[in-house]
């Protein structure tokens, strides 16, 4: 049997966070299908209430598609300053239990409670208490996953949503991962899952039967990662000062484009996506990089560093368009991307100390 980590890791994930904040602040919206985002033809759903999700409405979905799925859908303009304010209150609760908090976005975070400030022996009890305090302080519900590492805790937090939690104790991890559908493995997207299906991999147990050499041969460097995670091996510590070094988005086109007008329209969409990601991470940057991939798959990048930090969509877009217009394109384009870097961060992620691991305790 594999030797497994036995840290106590909690993954807390707020339930339909943006939409829930809107329903809390506007009680008349409670129980109704709402979508946070723009309702225009080019609008995108940033978040959907659970009432809307019943119709198939999901985040990142075009607003026109969402409206078609749910004709009664109510669109609410996003208020990211408000979401950040509520998120800060929630994080203050986290820090009451441990300083080892790694926020992933405004609405989710990892907590290492192996050694916690209350000396509680049970991570399960801590998760219950955190969720109770969040509800009492904000009126919002949260779900949680509890296990021996970040990977398993992240998967577990989805199991009893909304307003629930699931604990995977050390002795259950192996069986849990073996029985798990490959599509539910965190980090395995639709394309990778389809590729795994072609190799007869449908569950964790199927994945576990493949040798390390086989997985590396067919999935490259990621193969070694898959080999470890299905065995419950995931050493990545909770990093309280995890620093993002860049933030970006890109689009691959179904047909190559050569019209600068069409390219600018695509850059507008990419800049809007970056603005949403910036709102989740609350960062700003000085360097804008335009990525261009031509029809022959050759890639070119053009960058500009400003003398001040920016986070506004219009400023990012205007800089990207300026870079686009610096010189002509030698042929049609199949991909455009924008990256914001040189962020307003101070510490490098590599400077973090790893978290001490302890064995043999109760969950």
Secondary structure as UniProt FT lines:
FT   STRAND          9..14
FT   TURN            15..16
FT   HELIX           17..25
FT   HELIX           27..29
FT   TURN            30..31
FT   STRAND          34..37
FT   TURN            41..42
FT   STRAND          44..48
FT   HELIX           50..53
FT   TURN            54..56
FT   TURN            59..60
FT   HELIX           63..69
FT   TURN            71..72
FT   STRAND          74..76
FT   HELIX           80..95
FT   TURN            96..97
FT   STRAND          101..105
FT   TURN            106..107
FT   STRAND          108..112
FT   TURN            117..118
FT   HELIX           123..138
FT   STRAND          142..147
FT   HELIX           150..156
FT   TURN            157..160
FT   STRAND          165..167
FT   HELIX           170..179
FT   HELIX           182..184
FT   TURN            186..187
FT   HELIX           190..198
FT   TURN            199..200
FT   HELIX           204..209
FT   HELIX           212..219
FT   TURN            220..221
FT   HELIX           222..229
FT   TURN            230..232
FT   TURN            240..241
FT   STRAND          246..257
FT   HELIX           260..281
FT   STRAND          285..294
FT   TURN            295..296
FT   STRAND          299..310
FT   HELIX           313..324
FT   TURN            325..326
FT   STRAND          333..343
FT   HELIX           349..351
//
